[in-house]
Structure formats: structure tokens, C-alpha cells
């Protein structure tokens, strides 16, 4: 709840910037780890993991 206070006081541009940076990281250097984690945890193929994890996560 303490983090909520400081988060809500940030301008929307800064909050959006945080999400955009996270999307860049997931689409770039962490994409393989996200896909591998999905494949292991949910028994998905590489193609299913790409669609279900990386793509959906970045779009969100």
C-alpha cells in the first residue's frame, strides 16, 4: 500500500514509460527466458510458448 501512494503520484507519462521499458525487455533479452519458463511450467511447444507468453505479454 505504501508503493501505491508514490505510484499514484507519478505522472501518467512516467507510469506508461515503465510499462514500455518492461515490454522492450520482454521482447528483447528476456524473450527466450519467458518462452522457456512457459514451456517448462505449462508443457507447451516453442510455438505455443511464443504466442501465449512473449507475444501476449508484450502486447499487454
C-alpha positions, 0 to 999 in steps of 0.5 A: 500500500505504501508503493501505491501512494508514490505510484499514484503520484507519478505522472501518467507519462512516467507510469506508461514509460515503465510499462514500455521499458518492461515490454522492450525487455520482454521482447528483447533479452528476456524473450527466450527466458519467458518462452522457456519458463512457459514451456517448462511450467505449462508443457507447451511447444516453442510455438505455443510458448511464443504466442501465449507468453512473449507475444501476449505479454508484450502486447499487454 
